[in-house]
Amino acid sequence: MSKIYKQISELGEIITGKTPSTANNELWGGDIPFITPTDIKSFDSYYQNETERSVSDVGAQKQIKTILPKNSVCVSCIATIGKMCLTRCKSITNQQINSIIPNKENDYRYILYMLRYNLPYIQLVGGGSGSGTPIISKNNFSRFKFLIEDNLPIQRRIASILSAYDNLIENNNKRIRLLEQIAENLYKEWFVRFRFPGHENAEFENGLPKGWREEVASNVIDVMSGGTPKTEREEFYGGEIPFFTPKDADDSIFVYSTITNITEEGLAHCNSQYYPVNTLMITARGTVGKLSLLAVPMAMNQSCFALSFKDRKNPYYLYYSIKNEVSKLKKMANGGVFDTIIVKTFDHIKVILPHNDVLDIYDKTVSPILSQIQHLQRQSSLLSRQRDLLLPRLMSGKLEVKK
């Protein structure tokens, strides 16, 4: 193996993204993904498969110098430092992302993993920029110097070992998305289009099947708050209790682990309960409206709410009901005003309550689907841990590979 120090600028062309004018609708809504840090779901993402917005061919031509080809490496460099991904096709990013278009001397996957390996340093530099907001400028990003494997075949070998795990994780994620769509479509079929079992014989009153009712969410749901133990008290942290915050919410239905854990003493000195399995978490500040069902018991900070029906039944129906209503609120806000959820927000959310037997049948029907999702998530978590154990050994050269 031959390792030398190189600047990032020596690995390829550096591009800083730019946002097309949001006032010009002609620039938006095409087939070209527009990647922002919010679209990159985690610090160990692989290919970026979905984006909230897309750019038209006209929009791309307006900023042709920022277009990224397939297999470019994107790194968030403002606010949330160090989220990374690969472009799956021609893409554009916003100005919070610096990207590398790798040259022929370097493997694009190796560059991604090399940056992941050096993530603590990247975040340290970004957080120490001297401004109120963490930031790494294009010039500073270009000048980062890291120890690089200079032999392309060995780069490819290292990248192939690590990407084998990410490819398996990505396949699991595709299966999870399909299963999630099945469960959500079933919810819409039964409770939006009202084609539930036995609907052929149902009578309707005021737009609902007879005996069903619409309730204000706060009347039928317990809305519970959280709290954070004092961060200066070391004895409150590092325990066995997962501590859920908005940073732990991604697009997965279930959450198994958290960035931070607290101790029993920490739980006793904060305003959070120890919420049981299948409690529904909703983020209330930051990235608002993300939903997660607890796969294990957790505590929670004050930037979220914990939700459950007052009778503690039908958590899956609750998940899709709230997801459907939050989607409506976001559309009403046009993506700009819906930036906080407070307790009174649940006075404006409506929940349809069918007969109990219909609710029970729905949860029983989707339960095996969601169990498959949980199995795939656990499998991906194991693959992720195995990959992360290999990453430092391969990058440091402790685990030697041959051409």
C-alpha positions as CSV (number, residue, x, y, z in Angstrom):
1,M,0.0,0.0,0.0
2,S,1.3,3.5,-0.8
3,K,-0.1,6.3,1.2
4,I,0.6,10.0,0.7
5,Y,-0.9,13.2,2.0
6,K,-3.1,15.0,-0.6
7,Q,-5.4,17.9,-0.6
8,I,-9.0,17.3,-1.5
9,S,-8.5,19.6,-4.6
10,E,-6.1,17.0,-5.9
11,L,-8.8,14.3,-5.9
12,G,-11.1,16.0,-8.4
13,E,-13.0,19.2,-9.2
14,I,-14.6,21.0,-6.3
15,I,-18.1,22.4,-6.9
16,T,-20.2,24.5,-4.5
17,G,-23.9,24.3,-5.1
18,K,-26.4,27.1,-5.8
19,T,-30.2,27.3,-5.4
20,P,-32.1,28.4,-8.5
21,S,-34.5,31.3,-8.0
22,T,-37.6,30.0,-6.1
23,A,-39.6,32.8,-7.6
24,N,-39.3,31.3,-11.1
25,N,-41.4,28.2,-11.3
26,E,-39.9,27.4,-14.7
27,L,-36.7,26.4,-13.0
28,W,-38.3,23.7,-10.8
29,G,-40.2,20.4,-11.0
30,G,-38.1,18.6,-13.6
31,D,-36.1,15.3,-13.4
32,I,-32.8,16.6,-12.0
33,P,-32.5,16.0,-8.2
34,F,-31.9,19.1,-6.1
35,I,-29.9,17.8,-3.1
36,T,-29.9,19.7,0.2
37,P,-28.5,18.6,3.6
38,T,-32.0,17.8,4.7
39,D,-32.3,15.3,1.9
40,I,-29.2,13.4,3.2
41,K,-30.7,11.4,6.0
42,S,-27.6,10.4,7.9
43,F,-23.9,10.7,8.3
44,D,-23.4,7.3,6.6
45,S,-25.6,7.7,3.6
46,Y,-24.6,6.0,0.4
47,Y,-26.4,7.0,-2.9
48,Q,-28.9,9.8,-2.6
49,N,-32.1,8.2,-4.0
50,E,-34.7,10.8,-3.2
51,T,-34.9,14.6,-2.9
52,E,-37.7,16.8,-1.7
53,R,-37.4,19.0,-4.8
54,S,-36.1,18.7,-8.3
55,V,-34.8,21.1,-11.0
56,S,-36.0,21.4,-14.6
57,D,-33.6,21.4,-17.6
58,V,-34.1,25.1,-17.8
59,G,-33.1,25.5,-14.2
60,A,-30.0,23.3,-14.8
61,Q,-28.9,25.4,-17.8
62,K,-29.1,28.5,-15.7
63,Q,-26.3,27.2,-13.5
64,I,-24.6,24.7,-15.7
65,K,-21.3,25.1,-13.9
66,T,-22.8,23.6,-10.7
67,I,-24.2,20.4,-12.4
68,L,-22.8,17.2,-10.9
69,P,-22.4,14.0,-12.8
70,K,-23.3,10.6,-11.5
71,N,-20.9,9.4,-8.7
72,S,-20.0,12.8,-7.4
73,V,-19.3,13.0,-3.6
74,C,-21.4,15.6,-1.8
75,V,-20.5,16.9,1.7
76,S,-22.7,19.3,3.7
77,C,-20.5,22.2,4.9
78,I,-22.8,24.7,6.5
79,A,-24.7,24.3,9.8
80,T,-24.9,20.4,9.8
81,I,-21.3,19.6,8.9
82,G,-20.3,16.3,7.3
83,K,-23.4,14.6,6.0
84,M,-22.3,12.9,2.8
85,C,-23.7,11.0,-0.2
86,L,-23.1,10.0,-3.7
87,T,-25.1,11.3,-6.7
88,R,-27.0,8.5,-8.5
89,C,-27.5,10.6,-11.6
90,K,-27.0,14.2,-12.9
91,S,-27.8,16.4,-9.9
92,I,-27.6,19.9,-8.4
93,T,-27.0,20.8,-4.8
94,N,-27.7,23.9,-2.8
95,Q,-25.0,26.3,-1.5
96,Q,-24.7,24.3,1.8
97,I,-22.9,21.5,0.0
98,N,-19.4,21.2,-1.4
99,S,-19.0,18.3,-3.9
100,I,-16.1,16.5,-5.4
101,I,-16.2,15.3,-9.1
102,P,-13.5,12.7,-8.8
103,N,-10.7,12.6,-11.4
104,K,-9.6,9.4,-13.1
105,E,-6.8,8.8,-10.5
106,N,-9.3,8.2,-7.7
107,D,-12.2,5.9,-6.9
108,Y,-15.4,7.9,-6.0
109,R,-16.4,5.3,-3.4
110,Y,-12.9,5.5,-1.8
111,I,-13.2,9.3,-1.5
112,L,-16.6,8.9,0.2
113,Y,-15.2,6.4,2.8
114,M,-12.0,8.4,3.3
115,L,-14.1,11.4,4.2
116,R,-16.3,9.3,6.5
117,Y,-13.2,8.1,8.2
118,N,-12.0,11.7,8.7
119,L,-15.5,13.0,9.7
120,P,-14.5,14.0,13.3
121,Y,-11.7,16.3,11.9
122,I,-14.0,17.8,9.3
123,Q,-16.6,18.6,12.0
124,L,-14.0,20.0,14.3
125,V,-12.7,22.4,11.7
126,G,-16.2,23.3,10.6
127,G,-17.4,24.0,14.2
128,G,-14.3,26.1,14.9
129,S,-14.8,28.5,12.0
130,G,-15.3,31.5,14.3
131,S,-18.8,32.3,13.0
132,G,-22.0,31.7,14.8
133,T,-23.0,29.0,12.2
134,P,-20.6,26.1,11.6
135,I,-19.2,26.5,8.1
136,I,-16.5,25.2,5.8
137,S,-15.9,27.4,2.8
138,K,-15.0,26.0,-0.6
139,N,-11.4,27.2,-0.3
140,N,-11.0,25.6,3.1
141,F,-12.7,22.4,2.0
142,S,-10.4,22.2,-1.1
143,R,-7.3,22.6,1.2
144,F,-8.1,19.8,3.6
145,K,-5.2,17.4,3.5
146,F,-5.6,13.7,4.3
147,L,-3.5,10.6,4.1
148,I,-4.7,8.9,0.9
149,E,-4.1,5.5,-0.6
150,D,-2.4,6.5,-3.9
151,N,-2.8,3.2,-5.7
152,L,-6.1,3.1,-7.7
153,P,-6.5,-0.7,-7.7
154,I,-6.1,-0.8,-3.9
155,Q,-8.5,2.2,-3.6
156,R,-11.0,0.1,-5.6
157,R,-10.4,-3.0,-3.5
158,I,-11.0,-1.1,-0.2
159,A,-14.1,0.6,-1.6
160,S,-15.5,-2.7,-2.9
161,I,-15.2,-4.3,0.6
162,L,-17.0,-1.4,2.3
163,S,-19.5,-0.8,-0.5
164,A,-20.6,-4.5,-0.3
165,Y,-22.2,-3.6,3.1
166,D,-23.8,-0.4,1.8
167,N,-25.2,-2.2,-1.2
168,L,-26.9,-4.7,1.1
169,I,-28.2,-1.9,3.3
170,E,-29.5,-0.1,0.2
171,N,-31.3,-3.2,-1.0
172,N,-32.9,-3.5,2.5
173,N,-34.0,0.1,2.3
174,K,-35.6,-0.5,-1.1
175,R,-37.6,-3.4,0.4
176,I,-38.5,-1.3,3.5
177,R,-39.8,1.5,1.2
178,L,-42.0,-0.9,-0.7
179,L,-43.4,-2.4,2.6
180,E,-44.0,1.1,4.0
181,Q,-45.9,2.0,0.9
182,I,-48.1,-1.1,1.2
183,A,-49.0,-0.3,4.8
184,E,-49.7,3.4,4.0
185,N,-51.7,2.5,0.9
186,L,-53.8,0.2,3.0
187,Y,-54.5,3.0,5.4
188,K,-55.6,5.3,2.6
189,E,-57.7,2.6,1.1
190,W,-59.6,1.9,4.3
191,F,-59.7,5.3,6.0
192,V,-59.4,8.0,3.2
193,R,-61.3,6.3,0.4
194,F,-63.4,4.2,2.9
195,R,-63.0,0.9,1.1
196,F,-62.5,-1.1,4.3
197,P,-63.7,-4.6,4.8
198,G,-67.5,-4.6,4.7
199,H,-67.7,-1.1,3.1
200,E,-70.2,-2.4,0.5
201,N,-72.9,-2.6,3.1
202,A,-71.9,0.5,5.1
203,E,-74.3,3.4,5.5
204,F,-72.8,6.9,5.5
205,E,-73.6,10.0,7.6
206,N,-72.0,13.4,7.1
207,G,-69.3,11.9,4.8
208,L,-68.3,9.1,7.3
209,P,-69.5,5.5,7.7
210,K,-72.3,5.3,10.2
211,G,-70.9,4.9,13.7
212,W,-67.5,6.4,12.8
213,R,-66.7,9.9,14.2
214,E,-64.1,12.6,13.7
215,E,-62.4,13.8,16.9
216,V,-60.0,16.6,17.8
217,A,-56.7,14.8,18.3
218,S,-56.1,16.3,21.7
219,N,-59.4,14.8,22.9
220,V,-58.4,11.2,22.2
221,I,-54.6,11.3,22.2
222,D,-52.2,11.8,25.1
223,V,-49.7,14.5,24.1
224,M,-46.7,14.1,26.4
225,S,-43.6,16.2,26.7
226,G,-39.9,15.5,27.4
227,G,-37.0,17.2,29.0
228,T,-33.2,17.2,29.0
229,P,-31.0,16.4,32.1
230,K,-28.4,19.1,32.8
231,T,-25.6,18.5,30.4
232,E,-23.0,19.6,32.9
233,R,-23.8,16.6,35.1
234,E,-21.7,13.8,33.7
235,E,-23.5,11.2,35.9
236,F,-26.7,11.8,34.0
237,Y,-25.2,10.6,30.7
238,G,-23.7,7.5,29.2
239,G,-26.2,5.0,30.7
240,E,-28.4,2.4,29.2
241,I,-31.5,4.5,28.5
242,P,-31.8,5.8,24.9
243,F,-32.6,9.5,24.8
244,F,-34.6,10.5,21.7
245,T,-34.1,13.9,20.1
246,P,-34.9,15.2,16.6
247,K,-31.5,14.2,15.4
248,D,-32.6,10.5,15.9
249,A,-35.6,10.9,13.6
250,D,-35.1,9.8,10.0
251,D,-37.5,8.4,7.5
252,S,-37.7,4.9,9.1
253,I,-40.9,4.0,10.9
254,F,-39.1,2.5,13.9
255,V,-36.2,3.8,15.9
256,Y,-33.9,1.4,17.8
257,S,-31.1,3.5,19.0
258,T,-30.2,7.1,19.7
259,I,-27.1,9.3,19.5
260,T,-27.2,10.0,23.3
261,N,-28.0,7.7,26.2
262,I,-28.8,8.7,29.7
263,T,-28.6,7.1,33.1
264,E,-31.4,6.2,35.6
265,E,-30.3,9.2,37.6
266,G,-30.5,11.4,34.5
267,L,-34.0,10.2,33.8
268,A,-35.0,11.0,37.4
269,H,-33.7,14.6,36.9
270,C,-35.6,15.5,33.7
271,N,-39.2,16.0,32.7
272,S,-39.3,13.0,30.5
273,Q,-41.1,9.7,31.1
274,Y,-39.6,6.4,30.1
275,Y,-41.9,5.8,27.1
276,P,-42.8,2.2,26.2
277,V,-42.5,0.4,22.9
278,N,-44.8,1.6,20.1
279,T,-45.1,5.1,21.6
280,L,-45.2,7.6,18.7
281,M,-42.6,10.4,18.7
282,I,-43.1,13.5,16.6
283,T,-40.4,16.2,16.2
284,A,-41.7,19.6,17.2
285,R,-38.8,21.9,16.4
286,G,-35.9,21.9,13.9
287,T,-37.0,19.5,11.3
288,V,-40.7,19.5,12.2
289,G,-43.2,16.7,11.9
290,K,-41.0,13.6,11.6
291,L,-42.6,10.5,13.1
292,S,-41.0,7.5,14.7
293,L,-42.4,4.5,16.6
294,L,-40.3,3.3,19.5
295,A,-38.9,-0.2,18.9
296,V,-37.4,-0.1,22.4
297,P,-38.3,2.1,25.5
298,M,-36.8,5.6,25.4
299,A,-36.7,8.9,27.2
300,M,-37.1,12.1,25.1
301,N,-36.0,15.7,25.0
302,Q,-38.2,18.9,25.0
303,S,-38.1,19.3,21.2
304,C,-40.4,16.4,20.6
305,F,-43.8,15.1,21.8
306,A,-44.8,11.5,22.6
307,L,-48.2,10.5,21.4
308,S,-50.5,7.5,22.1
309,F,-54.2,6.9,22.1
310,K,-55.6,7.3,25.6
311,D,-56.4,3.6,25.7
312,R,-52.8,2.8,24.5
313,K,-54.2,0.7,21.6
314,N,-53.7,0.8,17.8
315,P,-50.3,2.4,17.5
316,Y,-50.0,1.6,13.8
317,Y,-53.3,3.3,13.0
318,L,-52.2,6.3,15.1
319,Y,-48.9,6.5,13.2
320,Y,-50.6,6.7,9.7
321,S,-53.4,9.0,11.0
322,I,-50.9,11.6,12.3
323,K,-48.7,11.2,9.3
324,N,-51.7,11.9,7.0
325,E,-52.7,15.0,9.1
326,V,-49.2,16.4,9.3
327,S,-48.8,16.1,5.6
328,K,-52.0,18.3,5.3
329,L,-50.6,20.9,7.6
330,K,-47.3,21.1,5.7
331,K,-49.2,21.6,2.4
332,M,-51.3,24.3,4.0
333,A,-48.2,26.1,5.2
334,N,-46.6,25.9,1.7
335,G,-43.4,24.6,3.1
336,G,-42.6,27.8,4.9
337,V,-44.6,28.5,8.0
338,F,-45.0,25.1,9.5
339,D,-41.8,25.3,11.6
340,T,-43.0,24.5,15.1
341,I,-45.5,22.1,16.8
342,I,-46.9,23.1,20.2
343,V,-49.5,21.3,22.4
344,K,-52.2,23.5,20.9
345,T,-51.4,22.2,17.4
346,F,-53.2,19.0,18.3
347,D,-56.4,21.1,18.9
348,H,-56.3,21.7,15.1
349,I,-55.6,18.1,14.0
350,K,-58.6,15.9,13.4
351,V,-58.5,12.1,13.8
352,I,-61.1,9.7,12.3
353,L,-62.2,7.0,14.8
354,P,-63.7,4.0,13.1
355,H,-65.4,1.1,15.0
356,N,-63.0,-0.6,17.3
357,D,-63.2,-3.9,15.4
358,V,-62.1,-2.1,12.1
359,L,-59.2,-0.5,14.0
360,D,-58.1,-3.9,15.4
361,I,-58.3,-5.6,12.0
362,Y,-56.2,-2.8,10.5
363,D,-53.4,-3.1,13.1
364,K,-53.5,-6.9,12.8
365,T,-53.3,-6.7,9.0
366,V,-50.3,-4.3,8.9
367,S,-48.5,-5.9,11.9
368,P,-46.7,-8.6,9.8
369,I,-45.7,-6.0,7.2
370,L,-44.2,-3.7,9.9
371,S,-42.6,-6.8,11.5
372,Q,-40.8,-7.4,8.2
373,I,-39.7,-3.7,8.3
374,Q,-38.3,-4.1,11.8
375,H,-36.4,-7.3,10.8
376,L,-34.8,-5.4,7.8
377,Q,-33.9,-2.4,9.9
378,R,-32.2,-4.7,12.5
379,Q,-30.3,-6.4,9.7
380,S,-29.2,-3.1,8.3
381,S,-28.1,-1.9,11.7
382,L,-25.9,-5.0,12.1
383,L,-24.4,-4.5,8.6
384,S,-23.8,-0.8,9.4
385,R,-21.9,-1.8,12.6
386,Q,-19.8,-4.4,10.8
387,R,-18.9,-1.8,8.1
388,D,-18.0,0.8,10.6
389,L,-15.7,-1.6,12.4
390,L,-13.9,-2.3,9.1
391,L,-13.7,1.3,8.0
392,P,-10.9,2.6,10.3
393,R,-8.9,-0.6,9.9
394,L,-9.0,-0.4,6.1
395,M,-8.4,3.3,5.9
396,S,-5.5,3.3,8.4
397,G,-3.8,0.3,6.7
398,K,-4.1,-1.9,9.8
399,L,-6.0,-4.3,7.7
400,E,-3.9,-4.7,4.5
401,V,-5.5,-5.4,1.1
402,K,-3.9,-6.5,-2.1
403,K,-4.5,-5.4,-5.6
